[in-house]
Amino acid sequence: MYRIVSKRQLAEAIVLLEVEAPAVAQKAKPGEFVIVRQNDNSERIPLTIMDFNSEKGTITIVIQEVGFSSALITRMQEGDAFVDFVGPLGQATEIENYGTVLCVGGGVGIAPVHPIARGLKEAGNKVISVLGARCKELLILEEEMRTVSDEVVITTDDGSYGIKGFVTHGIQSILDKGIKVDTIWAIGPVIMMKSVANFTRPLGIKTIVSMNPIMVDGTGMCGACRLDVGGETKFACVDGPEFDGHKVDFDLVMKRSAFFRKEESIAYSNIKCQCTKGGK
């Protein structure tokens, strides 16, 4: 069993969980993910690692309540335990000294950007982080990102904090200063990553994105995370989750991510009804 040692509410429906998983923590690297299962009857959920501490033997994950299974996890408390916590899985981020890098995180995507930014900073890069959210209240992990960045740029859709607009506006503000950007990591909703890739493609700035949002099984066996990258078939879980954003067919990704939206909505409405009635 993998016990939750601490829980923190980051924003509405978004929680941070620090979990005892010594074997995973010993080998974890930026960009990798874990697969968790709340109980024996739960589905497997792949989650990119937000932080890891080999000395404490803990892995930190961030999860947003968007459906049935994620709702079960956000309702877990300190002392509760996952029945499964498998990892680290996937291909780790290629950390080296690129020069000046942008770490762009949108929404919950800020969580997996954190260890990448820290690793890049430790490798000698100048790290500028661009963090985006719909509004100030939904911005997460700002202080944690400031500790691993040379500069942080905030954007909010409604202008309640930082630059009014999207993360692409934040990127543009950096370029407007005459800063030469060597590589960009962009992690967040699929539509956000698509927008960043489209923005940077004509500029010739290498842009890495994470396809974790479409993963299901996490082992390459289910085929749900199949995608087209530069005309080649890849699987997000075993070949990624990181890919060259300029080569990803995002239209296909968006269609695939919507396959079970109706069924998930039905399941989620059921658990919300149970909670309203006092069920756990």
N, C-alpha and C positions, 0 to 999 in steps of 0.2 A: 504493500500500500504506500501511496505517495502523499504525505501529509502536507496540508497548507499551513505554513508557519506564520504567514502574515497576509492580510488582505487590505487593500486601500481603494476607496472609491475615487476614481480620477475625474469622472464627469458623469452626467446622467447616462445610465445603462452601460458604463464602461468601468471595469474593475481591473486592478492589478493583483495578481496572486504570486506569492513567493512559495515555491513548492520544494519539499525535500526530495531530491533525486540525485544522490551522490555520484552514481555511475555516469549519469548524463552530464552532470556539471564538470566532471573531470575531463571530458572530451569535447565539450561544446565550443563552437567557433561562430563568429559573426556570420549571419546569413542562413544558418541552419535552422531546422524546425523540429518540433516534437509532435507526436500524436498522442492525444489524451482521450481517456474514456472515463466518464464519471462513475458509472456503475456497470454491472454485468450486462445490463440490457441496453446500454447507451450506444449510440453510433460513435465511430472514431472521428475525431476532429483534429486536423493539422493546424498547428499554431506556430508562427515564427517566434523564435526566442528573443525576448526583450533584453534580458541580462542573464549572466551566469556568474556564480561564485564558487570556485573549486574548493576553497578553504572551508566555507560553510556547507558545501555540498548542496547548493540550492540553484534552482532555475526559476527565473521570473518570466511570467507570461502576462499578456494583456488581452482581455477579451471583451467584446461588445455584444450586448444582448440584441440579436437581430432575428433569432429563430428559436425553435424548440430546444435544441441541444445546448446552444449557447446560453439560453435562459436558465437551464438547470445548473450550469456551471457558475454563472454570476450569482446565483443564490447560495452557493456553498460558502461556508464560514471557516474561520481559523480553527484548526483541529480536525476538520473534515479531510477526507483523503480520496484521491483518484484510485480507481482499481487498476488502471494502466497509465503509464507515462513513458512512452517509448521514444528514444532518440539518442544522440542527435542524428537527424536524417537530412538528406539533401547535400548539395555541393556548397561548400563554404565560400564566402566572398573572397575574391582575389585581392588580398590586402598587400599593397606595395606603395612606394612613394611616387605618386603621379604628378604632384605639384599642388595646384589649387583645385579642390574638389567641392562640389555642392552635394549636400545630403538633403534631399527633399522628401518630406513626410506629410501625408495628408490624412487627417482623421486618426484612426487607430494605426495607420501605417507609420506613424511617428515611432511607435514602439520598436519594430524591427530595424528602423533606421539607427536607433541609439547605439547598439553594439558595433555597427558598421562605422559610424562616425568616430567612435572611440578607437577602434582598430586603426582607422586611417590617420587619426591624430597621432597615435603612438608610433606610426610608421613614418612620421615627419611631414605629412601633408598639411597645408593650410586648409582647414575645414570651415566652410560656410554652410550653415543649415538654414533651410527654408521650411517653415512649419505652417501648415494651412489647416483651417477649420471653418465650419459654417459660421460660428460666432465665438466670442471670447470664452463663454461658459463651456464650450466643447473642446477647447484647446487643451491637450494633455502633454505632460512631461516636459514642459518648457524649461524648468530649472535643470533637470537631468541633461537636456540637450545643451544647455549653456555651458555645463561643466566639461563637455567633450568637443566644443566648437570654439573657433576663433571669433566667429560672428554669427548671430542669429537674426534672421529676418522673419517676421510674423505676417501672415495674411489671413484675413477673415472675409467670408463672402459678404457679410453685411457691414463691414467697416467698423465693427465694435472694438477692434483691437488691431494695431498695426496697419498695414496697407489694405485698403479696401479692394477686394478682388480675389483672384485665384493664385495658386503657387506660381503659375507662369508669370504673373505680374511681379512676384517677388524675384524670380530669376531675372526678369528684364531690368529690375532696379539695380541688381548687382552688375549686369553687363553695362548698364548706362554709366557706371562709375569707371569704366575702362578696365575692369578686372578680367584677365584672361582665365577662363575656366577650362581645365583639362579634361575632367570627367564628372559625370553627374550620376548619382544614385537616386532613383525616384520610386517611392513605395507608398501605396495608398489604394483607393478605389480604382478599378480598371479604367474608368473614364478619365480619371486624373492622370494616370500613367500614360494613357493614349495622348492626352493633350500635351503633356510634357515632351513626349517623343516627337510629336508633330511639330512642336515649337523649336526643338533643338536640331531636328534633322537638317533643315536648310542652313543652319549655323555650323554644322559639322562637328558638334560637340558630342563625344561618345556618351551614351545614356543607357544606364543599366536599370532594368525594372524587375520586380518580383511578381511571379505568377502564383504565389501562394493562395490568392482568393479563389482560384478555381480547383484547388486540390480537394480530393475526397478521401481515397484510400491511403494515399501517401506511399505506396510501394510500387506503383507502376502497373499493377494488375487489373485495376478497374477500367482504365482508359479514359476516365472522366476528365483528366487534366491534359488531354492531348491537344497540342497546338501546333501551328505552322510558324516556323522561325526561318526566315530566309528561304522558303520553299522546301524546308526539311521538316519532317514530323518529329516533334520532341514531346517529352512528358515533363510537366512542371516539377513533379515530385522527385524523379530520379535524375533528370538532366539539369534541373534547376535547383531552387526556384528562380534564380536570377538569369536573365537573358538580355541580349542586345535589344533595347527598345525600338531601334530603328528597323529591326527585322521581324518583329512580332506582328502577326496578323490580328490586330485588336478587334476587328469586327467579328471574327470567328470566336475569339475569346468571350466577347460579350454575349453572343448567342448561346454559347455553351454554359455560361454562368447562370443563364435564365431557365435552364431546362426544368428544374423542379421547384420553381418559384410558387406555383399554385399549391402543390402538396405541402411545402414548408409553411406557407401561410395558414393552411388549415391546422397543421400540428401546433403551430405557435399560438393560434387563437385558443386552442384547447387548454394549453398550459396557463395562459393568462386568465382564463375562466376559473381554473382550479385555484390559482393564487388569490383571485378575488373572493373565492368562497372560503379561503383560509387553508387551502391545501399547500403542501410544501413544494 
